[in-house]
Amino acid sequence: MAFTAAYLTEIESLIALSKFQLICEVLTKLLDQYFLVIAAKYWVADKLWHSEMDN
């Protein structure tokens, strides 16, 4: 019985760890997309600024 309880505790800790890792991966991807959008906005703004200055 003690073996089963220890085994279940180990499985529960692995599940918790995998959920935490999944949340971290999702947050990382969201942040990557967020910064990619910001970089794209600044790039477009920079191109527009330089095209206005050239005219």
CHARMM-style PDB file with segment names, atoms N, HN, CA, C and O in Angstrom:
ATOM      1  N   MET     1       0.821  -1.194   0.000  1.00  0.00      PROA
ATOM      2  CA  MET     1       0.000   0.000   0.000  1.00  0.00      PROA
ATOM      3  C   MET     1       0.869   1.262   0.000  1.00  0.00      PROA
ATOM      4  O   MET     1       0.551   2.243  -0.673  1.00  0.00      PROA
ATOM      5  N   ALA     2       1.949   1.228   0.749  1.00  0.00      PROA
ATOM      6  HN  ALA     2       2.207   0.431   1.296  1.00  0.00      PROA
ATOM      7  CA  ALA     2       2.839   2.393   0.799  1.00  0.00      PROA
ATOM      8  C   ALA     2       3.501   2.616  -0.557  1.00  0.00      PROA
ATOM      9  O   ALA     2       3.733   3.749  -0.978  1.00  0.00      PROA
ATOM     10  N   PHE     3       3.797   1.508  -1.227  1.00  0.00      PROA
ATOM     11  HN  PHE     3       3.608   0.588  -0.885  1.00  0.00      PROA
ATOM     12  CA  PHE     3       4.398   1.607  -2.554  1.00  0.00      PROA
ATOM     13  C   PHE     3       3.446   2.314  -3.516  1.00  0.00      PROA
ATOM     14  O   PHE     3       3.871   3.166  -4.297  1.00  0.00      PROA
ATOM     15  N   THR     4       2.163   1.964  -3.464  1.00  0.00      PROA
ATOM     16  HN  THR     4       1.818   1.272  -2.830  1.00  0.00      PROA
ATOM     17  CA  THR     4       1.166   2.567  -4.349  1.00  0.00      PROA
ATOM     18  C   THR     4       1.019   4.054  -4.055  1.00  0.00      PROA
ATOM     19  O   THR     4       0.915   4.858  -4.982  1.00  0.00      PROA
ATOM     20  N   ALA     5       1.007   4.431  -2.785  1.00  0.00      PROA
ATOM     21  HN  ALA     5       1.091   3.779  -2.032  1.00  0.00      PROA
ATOM     22  CA  ALA     5       0.878   5.843  -2.411  1.00  0.00      PROA
ATOM     23  C   ALA     5       2.093   6.639  -2.887  1.00  0.00      PROA
ATOM     24  O   ALA     5       1.954   7.750  -3.398  1.00  0.00      PROA
ATOM     25  N   ALA     6       3.277   6.066  -2.717  1.00  0.00      PROA
ATOM     26  HN  ALA     6       3.389   5.163  -2.303  1.00  0.00      PROA
ATOM     27  CA  ALA     6       4.483   6.752  -3.178  1.00  0.00      PROA
ATOM     28  C   ALA     6       4.490   6.873  -4.695  1.00  0.00      PROA
ATOM     29  O   ALA     6       4.900   7.894  -5.247  1.00  0.00      PROA
ATOM     30  N   TYR     7       4.035   5.826  -5.355  1.00  0.00      PROA
ATOM     31  HN  TYR     7       3.702   4.996  -4.907  1.00  0.00      PROA
ATOM     32  CA  TYR     7       3.970   5.823  -6.815  1.00  0.00      PROA
ATOM     33  C   TYR     7       2.995   6.888  -7.309  1.00  0.00      PROA
ATOM     34  O   TYR     7       3.292   7.625  -8.250  1.00  0.00      PROA
ATOM     35  N   LEU     8       1.821   6.964  -6.664  1.00  0.00      PROA
ATOM     36  HN  LEU     8       1.580   6.366  -5.900  1.00  0.00      PROA
ATOM     37  CA  LEU     8       0.828   7.976  -7.054  1.00  0.00      PROA
ATOM     38  C   LEU     8       1.341   9.382  -6.784  1.00  0.00      PROA
ATOM     39  O   LEU     8       1.105  10.287  -7.584  1.00  0.00      PROA
ATOM     40  N   THR     9       2.033   9.577  -5.681  1.00  0.00      PROA
ATOM     41  HN  THR     9       2.225   8.842  -5.031  1.00  0.00      PROA
ATOM     42  CA  THR     9       2.609  10.879  -5.369  1.00  0.00      PROA
ATOM     43  C   THR     9       3.622  11.275  -6.435  1.00  0.00      PROA
ATOM     44  O   THR     9       3.669  12.429  -6.860  1.00  0.00      PROA
ATOM     45  N   GLU    10       4.426  10.318  -6.861  1.00  0.00      PROA
ATOM     46  HN  GLU    10       4.388   9.380  -6.516  1.00  0.00      PROA
ATOM     47  CA  GLU    10       5.421  10.575  -7.914  1.00  0.00      PROA
ATOM     48  C   GLU    10       4.729  10.953  -9.220  1.00  0.00      PROA
ATOM     49  O   GLU    10       5.145  11.893  -9.897  1.00  0.00      PROA
ATOM     50  N   ILE    11       3.678  10.223  -9.570  1.00  0.00      PROA
ATOM     51  HN  ILE    11       3.340   9.460  -9.019  1.00  0.00      PROA
ATOM     52  CA  ILE    11       2.934  10.523 -10.805  1.00  0.00      PROA
ATOM     53  C   ILE    11       2.302  11.910 -10.721  1.00  0.00      PROA
ATOM     54  O   ILE    11       2.345  12.676 -11.683  1.00  0.00      PROA
ATOM     55  N   GLU    12       1.712  12.232  -9.561  1.00  0.00      PROA
ATOM     56  HN  GLU    12       1.677  11.610  -8.779  1.00  0.00      PROA
ATOM     57  CA  GLU    12       1.089  13.550  -9.391  1.00  0.00      PROA
ATOM     58  C   GLU    12       2.119  14.666  -9.517  1.00  0.00      PROA
ATOM     59  O   GLU    12       1.826  15.711 -10.099  1.00  0.00      PROA
ATOM     60  N   SER    13       3.318  14.461  -8.979  1.00  0.00      PROA
ATOM     61  HN  SER    13       3.556  13.613  -8.505  1.00  0.00      PROA
ATOM     62  CA  SER    13       4.348  15.501  -9.084  1.00  0.00      PROA
ATOM     63  C   SER    13       4.819  15.644 -10.531  1.00  0.00      PROA
ATOM     64  O   SER    13       5.107  16.753 -10.981  1.00  0.00      PROA
ATOM     65  N   LEU    14       4.897  14.534 -11.259  1.00  0.00      PROA
ATOM     66  HN  LEU    14       4.662  13.633 -10.893  1.00  0.00      PROA
ATOM     67  CA  LEU    14       5.276  14.609 -12.673  1.00  0.00      PROA
ATOM     68  C   LEU    14       4.207  15.327 -13.498  1.00  0.00      PROA
ATOM     69  O   LEU    14       4.523  16.111 -14.393  1.00  0.00      PROA
ATOM     70  N   ILE    15       2.936  15.051 -13.185  1.00  0.00      PROA
ATOM     71  HN  ILE    15       2.679  14.415 -12.457  1.00  0.00      PROA
ATOM     72  CA  ILE    15       1.846  15.730 -13.895  1.00  0.00      PROA
ATOM     73  C   ILE    15       1.880  17.230 -13.599  1.00  0.00      PROA
ATOM     74  O   ILE    15       1.714  18.047 -14.505  1.00  0.00      PROA
ATOM     75  N   ALA    16       2.096  17.590 -12.338  1.00  0.00      PROA
ATOM     76  HN  ALA    16       2.231  16.927 -11.602  1.00  0.00      PROA
ATOM     77  CA  ALA    16       2.169  19.003 -11.976  1.00  0.00      PROA
ATOM     78  C   ALA    16       3.332  19.681 -12.695  1.00  0.00      PROA
ATOM     79  O   ALA    16       3.202  20.804 -13.182  1.00  0.00      PROA
ATOM     80  N   LEU    17       4.469  18.991 -12.756  1.00  0.00      PROA
ATOM     81  HN  LEU    17       4.576  18.079 -12.359  1.00  0.00      PROA
ATOM     82  CA  LEU    17       5.633  19.545 -13.438  1.00  0.00      PROA
ATOM     83  C   LEU    17       5.358  19.713 -14.924  1.00  0.00      PROA
ATOM     84  O   LEU    17       5.728  20.730 -15.510  1.00  0.00      PROA
ATOM     85  N   SER    18       4.714  18.727 -15.541  1.00  0.00      PROA
ATOM     86  HN  SER    18       4.413  17.901 -15.065  1.00  0.00      PROA
ATOM     87  CA  SER    18       4.440  18.829 -16.972  1.00  0.00      PROA
ATOM     88  C   SER    18       3.430  19.935 -17.258  1.00  0.00      PROA
ATOM     89  O   SER    18       3.530  20.610 -18.283  1.00  0.00      PROA
ATOM     90  N   LYS    19       2.455  20.131 -16.365  1.00  0.00      PROA
ATOM     91  HN  LYS    19       2.373  19.582 -15.532  1.00  0.00      PROA
ATOM     92  CA  LYS    19       1.511  21.232 -16.531  1.00  0.00      PROA
ATOM     93  C   LYS    19       2.239  22.566 -16.418  1.00  0.00      PROA
ATOM     94  O   LYS    19       1.989  23.481 -17.204  1.00  0.00      PROA
ATOM     95  N   PHE    20       3.132  22.677 -15.449  1.00  0.00      PROA
ATOM     96  HN  PHE    20       3.335  21.934 -14.811  1.00  0.00      PROA
ATOM     97  CA  PHE    20       3.911  23.904 -15.277  1.00  0.00      PROA
ATOM     98  C   PHE    20       4.757  24.181 -16.517  1.00  0.00      PROA
ATOM     99  O   PHE    20       4.828  25.317 -16.987  1.00  0.00      PROA
ATOM    100  N   GLN    21       5.401  23.134 -17.045  1.00  0.00      PROA
ATOM    101  HN  GLN    21       5.344  22.211 -16.664  1.00  0.00      PROA
ATOM    102  CA  GLN    21       6.213  23.297 -18.245  1.00  0.00      PROA
ATOM    103  C   GLN    21       5.358  23.702 -19.429  1.00  0.00      PROA
ATOM    104  O   GLN    21       5.781  24.521 -20.246  1.00  0.00      PROA
ATOM    105  N   LEU    22       4.158  23.141 -19.536  1.00  0.00      PROA
ATOM    106  HN  LEU    22       3.814  22.476 -18.873  1.00  0.00      PROA
ATOM    107  CA  LEU    22       3.247  23.485 -20.626  1.00  0.00      PROA
ATOM    108  C   LEU    22       2.826  24.946 -20.520  1.00  0.00      PROA
ATOM    109  O   LEU    22       2.797  25.661 -21.522  1.00  0.00      PROA
ATOM    110  N   ILE    23       2.498  25.389 -19.306  1.00  0.00      PROA
ATOM    111  HN  ILE    23       2.521  24.807 -18.493  1.00  0.00      PROA
ATOM    112  CA  ILE    23       2.125  26.793 -19.108  1.00  0.00      PROA
ATOM    113  C   ILE    23       3.286  27.706 -19.480  1.00  0.00      PROA
ATOM    114  O   ILE    23       3.084  28.735 -20.123  1.00  0.00      PROA
ATOM    115  N   CYS    24       4.498  27.338 -19.082  1.00  0.00      PROA
ATOM    116  HN  CYS    24       4.662  26.501 -18.559  1.00  0.00      PROA
ATOM    117  CA  CYS    24       5.670  28.143 -19.422  1.00  0.00      PROA
ATOM    118  C   CYS    24       5.882  28.201 -20.931  1.00  0.00      PROA
ATOM    119  O   CYS    24       6.218  29.257 -21.469  1.00  0.00      PROA
ATOM    120  N   GLU    25       5.690  27.084 -21.614  1.00  0.00      PROA
ATOM    121  HN  GLU    25       5.417  26.227 -21.177  1.00  0.00      PROA
ATOM    122  CA  GLU    25       5.858  27.072 -23.070  1.00  0.00      PROA
ATOM    123  C   GLU    25       4.822  27.959 -23.747  1.00  0.00      PROA
ATOM    124  O   GLU    25       5.148  28.700 -24.674  1.00  0.00      PROA
ATOM    125  N   VAL    26       3.573  27.888 -23.289  1.00  0.00      PROA
ATOM    126  HN  VAL    26       3.308  27.287 -22.535  1.00  0.00      PROA
ATOM    127  CA  VAL    26       2.511  28.714 -23.870  1.00  0.00      PROA
ATOM    128  C   VAL    26       2.814  30.191 -23.639  1.00  0.00      PROA
ATOM    129  O   VAL    26       2.678  31.004 -24.553  1.00  0.00      PROA
ATOM    130  N   LEU    27       3.221  30.538 -22.425  1.00  0.00      PROA
ATOM    131  HN  LEU    27       3.331  29.877 -21.682  1.00  0.00      PROA
ATOM    132  CA  LEU    27       3.548  31.939 -22.133  1.00  0.00      PROA
ATOM    133  C   LEU    27       4.726  32.415 -22.971  1.00  0.00      PROA
ATOM    134  O   LEU    27       4.733  33.549 -23.450  1.00  0.00      PROA
ATOM    135  N   THR    28       5.706  31.566 -23.145  1.00  0.00      PROA
ATOM    136  HN  THR    28       5.700  30.645 -22.756  1.00  0.00      PROA
ATOM    137  CA  THR    28       6.864  31.932 -23.964  1.00  0.00      PROA
ATOM    138  C   THR    28       6.442  32.191 -25.405  1.00  0.00      PROA
ATOM    139  O   THR    28       6.891  33.158 -26.019  1.00  0.00      PROA
ATOM    140  N   LYS    29       5.581  31.331 -25.948  1.00  0.00      PROA
ATOM    141  HN  LYS    29       5.216  30.545 -25.450  1.00  0.00      PROA
ATOM    142  CA  LYS    29       5.127  31.522 -27.326  1.00  0.00      PROA
ATOM    143  C   LYS    29       4.304  32.790 -27.462  1.00  0.00      PROA
ATOM    144  O   LYS    29       4.425  33.509 -28.454  1.00  0.00      PROA
ATOM    145  N   LEU    30       3.462  33.072 -26.465  1.00  0.00      PROA
ATOM    146  HN  LEU    30       3.363  32.489 -25.659  1.00  0.00      PROA
ATOM    147  CA  LEU    30       2.662  34.297 -26.511  1.00  0.00      PROA
ATOM    148  C   LEU    30       3.562  35.528 -26.453  1.00  0.00      PROA
ATOM    149  O   LEU    30       3.344  36.495 -27.183  1.00  0.00      PROA
ATOM    150  N   LEU    31       4.567  35.491 -25.588  1.00  0.00      PROA
ATOM    151  HN  LEU    31       4.743  34.705 -24.995  1.00  0.00      PROA
ATOM    152  CA  LEU    31       5.494  36.619 -25.497  1.00  0.00      PROA
ATOM    153  C   LEU    31       6.287  36.782 -26.788  1.00  0.00      PROA
ATOM    154  O   LEU    31       6.514  37.902 -27.245  1.00  0.00      PROA
ATOM    155  N   ASP    32       6.705  35.667 -27.374  1.00  0.00      PROA
ATOM    156  HN  ASP    32       6.520  34.757 -27.003  1.00  0.00      PROA
ATOM    157  CA  ASP    32       7.423  35.739 -28.649  1.00  0.00      PROA
ATOM    158  C   ASP    32       6.565  36.395 -29.711  1.00  0.00      PROA
ATOM    159  O   ASP    32       7.049  37.243 -30.461  1.00  0.00      PROA
ATOM    160  N   GLN    33       5.282  36.012 -29.788  1.00  0.00      PROA
ATOM    161  HN  GLN    33       4.889  35.324 -29.178  1.00  0.00      PROA
ATOM    162  CA  GLN    33       4.388  36.610 -30.774  1.00  0.00      PROA
ATOM    163  C   GLN    33       4.178  38.086 -30.484  1.00  0.00      PROA
ATOM    164  O   GLN    33       4.148  38.903 -31.404  1.00  0.00      PROA
ATOM    165  N   TYR    34       4.032  38.434 -29.202  1.00  0.00      PROA
ATOM    166  HN  TYR    34       4.056  37.770 -28.455  1.00  0.00      PROA
ATOM    167  CA  TYR    34       3.831  39.822 -28.801  1.00  0.00      PROA
ATOM    168  C   TYR    34       5.017  40.684 -29.233  1.00  0.00      PROA
ATOM    169  O   TYR    34       4.835  41.749 -29.823  1.00  0.00      PROA
ATOM    170  N   PHE    35       6.226  40.222 -28.936  1.00  0.00      PROA
ATOM    171  HN  PHE    35       6.374  39.357 -28.456  1.00  0.00      PROA
ATOM    172  CA  PHE    35       7.405  40.997 -29.303  1.00  0.00      PROA
ATOM    173  C   PHE    35       7.618  41.027 -30.809  1.00  0.00      PROA
ATOM    174  O   PHE    35       8.138  42.004 -31.346  1.00  0.00      PROA
ATOM    175  N   LEU    36       7.216  39.955 -31.491  1.00  0.00      PROA
ATOM    176  HN  LEU    36       6.794  39.160 -31.055  1.00  0.00      PROA
ATOM    177  CA  LEU    36       7.303  39.935 -32.946  1.00  0.00      PROA
ATOM    178  C   LEU    36       6.380  40.986 -33.544  1.00  0.00      PROA
ATOM    179  O   LEU    36       6.759  41.676 -34.491  1.00  0.00      PROA
ATOM    180  N   VAL    37       5.180  41.116 -33.005  1.00  0.00      PROA
ATOM    181  HN  VAL    37       4.872  40.556 -32.236  1.00  0.00      PROA
ATOM    182  CA  VAL    37       4.227  42.131 -33.478  1.00  0.00      PROA
ATOM    183  C   VAL    37       4.776  43.531 -33.211  1.00  0.00      PROA
ATOM    184  O   VAL    37       4.690  44.406 -34.072  1.00  0.00      PROA
ATOM    185  N   ILE    38       5.334  43.741 -32.037  1.00  0.00      PROA
ATOM    186  HN  ILE    38       5.404  43.029 -31.338  1.00  0.00      PROA
ATOM    187  CA  ILE    38       5.911  45.054 -31.719  1.00  0.00      PROA
ATOM    188  C   ILE    38       7.063  45.374 -32.673  1.00  0.00      PROA
ATOM    189  O   ILE    38       7.164  46.492 -33.179  1.00  0.00      PROA
ATOM    190  N   ALA    39       7.918  44.399 -32.912  1.00  0.00      PROA
ATOM    191  HN  ALA    39       7.836  43.491 -32.501  1.00  0.00      PROA
ATOM    192  CA  ALA    39       9.045  44.612 -33.820  1.00  0.00      PROA
ATOM    193  C   ALA    39       8.543  44.929 -35.220  1.00  0.00      PROA
ATOM    194  O   ALA    39       9.101  45.794 -35.895  1.00  0.00      PROA
ATOM    195  N   ALA    40       7.501  44.240 -35.663  1.00  0.00      PROA
ATOM    196  HN  ALA    40       7.048  43.537 -35.114  1.00  0.00      PROA
ATOM    197  CA  ALA    40       6.947  44.494 -36.998  1.00  0.00      PROA
ATOM    198  C   ALA    40       6.363  45.902 -37.069  1.00  0.00      PROA
ATOM    199  O   ALA    40       6.540  46.594 -38.072  1.00  0.00      PROA
ATOM    200  N   LYS    41       5.674  46.329 -36.022  1.00  0.00      PROA
ATOM    201  HN  LYS    41       5.531  45.766 -35.208  1.00  0.00      PROA
ATOM    202  CA  LYS    41       5.099  47.681 -36.006  1.00  0.00      PROA
ATOM    203  C   LYS    41       6.198  48.732 -36.096  1.00  0.00      PROA
ATOM    204  O   LYS    41       6.080  49.689 -36.861  1.00  0.00      PROA
ATOM    205  N   TYR    42       7.264  48.561 -35.321  1.00  0.00      PROA
ATOM    206  HN  TYR    42       7.360  47.783 -34.700  1.00  0.00      PROA
ATOM    207  CA  TYR    42       8.362  49.519 -35.367  1.00  0.00      PROA
ATOM    208  C   TYR    42       9.061  49.496 -36.723  1.00  0.00      PROA
ATOM    209  O   TYR    42       9.475  50.542 -37.223  1.00  0.00      PROA
ATOM    210  N   TRP    43       9.194  48.319 -37.317  1.00  0.00      PROA
ATOM    211  HN  TRP    43       8.857  47.470 -36.910  1.00  0.00      PROA
ATOM    212  CA  TRP    43       9.828  48.211 -38.627  1.00  0.00      PROA
ATOM    213  C   TRP    43       9.005  48.949 -39.668  1.00  0.00      PROA
ATOM    214  O   TRP    43       9.555  49.692 -40.480  1.00  0.00      PROA
ATOM    215  N   VAL    44       7.673  48.749 -39.651  1.00  0.00      PROA
ATOM    216  HN  VAL    44       7.226  48.146 -38.991  1.00  0.00      PROA
ATOM    217  CA  VAL    44       6.795  49.436 -40.603  1.00  0.00      PROA
ATOM    218  C   VAL    44       6.837  50.937 -40.361  1.00  0.00      PROA
ATOM    219  O   VAL    44       6.919  51.718 -41.308  1.00  0.00      PROA
ATOM    220  N   ALA    45       6.783  51.343 -39.097  1.00  0.00      PROA
ATOM    221  HN  ALA    45       6.717  50.708 -38.327  1.00  0.00      PROA
ATOM    222  CA  ALA    45       6.834  52.771 -38.780  1.00  0.00      PROA
ATOM    223  C   ALA    45       8.148  53.379 -39.254  1.00  0.00      PROA
ATOM    224  O   ALA    45       8.168  54.496 -39.771  1.00  0.00      PROA
ATOM    225  N   ASP    46       9.236  52.652 -39.078  1.00  0.00      PROA
ATOM    226  HN  ASP    46       9.220  51.745 -38.658  1.00  0.00      PROA
ATOM    227  CA  ASP    46      10.541  53.137 -39.526  1.00  0.00      PROA
ATOM    228  C   ASP    46      10.566  53.284 -41.052  1.00  0.00      PROA
ATOM    229  O   ASP    46      11.078  54.275 -41.572  1.00  0.00      PROA
ATOM    230  N   LYS    47      10.018  52.303 -41.762  1.00  0.00      PROA
ATOM    231  HN  LYS    47       9.602  51.498 -41.340  1.00  0.00      PROA
ATOM    232  CA  LYS    47       9.980  52.371 -43.231  1.00  0.00      PROA
ATOM    233  C   LYS    47       9.119  53.544 -43.685  1.00  0.00      PROA
ATOM    234  O   LYS    47       9.481  54.263 -44.616  1.00  0.00      PROA
ATOM    235  N   LEU    48       7.975  53.736 -43.023  1.00  0.00      PROA
ATOM    236  HN  LEU    48       7.680  53.151 -42.267  1.00  0.00      PROA
ATOM    237  CA  LEU    48       7.107  54.857 -43.379  1.00  0.00      PROA
ATOM    238  C   LEU    48       7.791  56.190 -43.090  1.00  0.00      PROA
ATOM    239  O   LEU    48       7.688  57.126 -43.882  1.00  0.00      PROA
ATOM    240  N   TRP    49       8.485  56.277 -41.965  1.00  0.00      PROA
ATOM    241  HN  TRP    49       8.569  55.516 -41.321  1.00  0.00      PROA
ATOM    242  CA  TRP    49       9.188  57.495 -41.591  1.00  0.00      PROA
ATOM    243  C   TRP    49      10.247  57.842 -42.641  1.00  0.00      PROA
ATOM    244  O   TRP    49      10.356  58.990 -43.073  1.00  0.00      PROA
ATOM    245  N   HSD    50      11.023  56.835 -43.041  1.00  0.00      PROA
ATOM    246  HN  HSD    50      10.934  55.903 -42.690  1.00  0.00      PROA
ATOM    247  CA  HSD    50      12.073  57.090 -44.016  1.00  0.00      PROA
ATOM    248  C   HSD    50      11.501  57.400 -45.393  1.00  0.00      PROA
ATOM    249  O   HSD    50      12.096  58.179 -46.138  1.00  0.00      PROA
ATOM    250  N   SER    51      10.366  56.813 -45.749  1.00  0.00      PROA
ATOM    251  HN  SER    51       9.883  56.180 -45.144  1.00  0.00      PROA
ATOM    252  CA  SER    51       9.772  57.132 -47.044  1.00  0.00      PROA
ATOM    253  C   SER    51       9.202  58.549 -47.027  1.00  0.00      PROA
ATOM    254  O   SER    51       9.208  59.224 -48.057  1.00  0.00      PROA
ATOM    255  N   GLU    52       8.715  59.007 -45.886  1.00  0.00      PROA
ATOM    256  HN  GLU    52       8.711  58.459 -45.049  1.00  0.00      PROA
ATOM    257  CA  GLU    52       8.230  60.391 -45.774  1.00  0.00      PROA
ATOM    258  C   GLU    52       9.403  61.367 -45.850  1.00  0.00      PROA
ATOM    259  O   GLU    52       9.291  62.435 -46.452  1.00  0.00      PROA
ATOM    260  N   MET    53      10.512  61.001 -45.244  1.00  0.00      PROA
ATOM    261  HN  MET    53      10.603  60.134 -44.754  1.00  0.00      PROA
ATOM    262  CA  MET    53      11.677  61.885 -45.252  1.00  0.00      PROA
ATOM    263  C   MET    53      12.296  61.970 -46.650  1.00  0.00      PROA
ATOM    264  O   MET    53      12.869  62.994 -47.020  1.00  0.00      PROA
ATOM    265  N   ASP    54      12.176  60.892 -47.419  1.00  0.00      PROA
ATOM    266  HN  ASP    54      11.710  60.059 -47.119  1.00  0.00      PROA
ATOM    267  CA  ASP    54      12.734  60.888 -48.771  1.00  0.00      PROA
ATOM    268  C   ASP    54      11.916  61.756 -49.722  1.00  0.00      PROA
ATOM    269  O   ASP    54      12.443  62.267 -50.711  1.00  0.00      PROA
ATOM    270  N   ASN    55      10.635  61.922 -49.424  1.00  0.00      PROA
ATOM    271  HN  ASN    55      10.208  61.507 -48.621  1.00  0.00      PROA
ATOM    272  CA  ASN    55       9.769  62.713 -50.326  1.00  0.00      PROA
ATOM    273  C   ASN    55       9.885  64.185 -50.092  1.00  0.00      PROA
ATOM    274  OT1 ASN    55       9.222  64.972 -50.768  1.00  0.00      PROA
TER     275      ASN     55
END
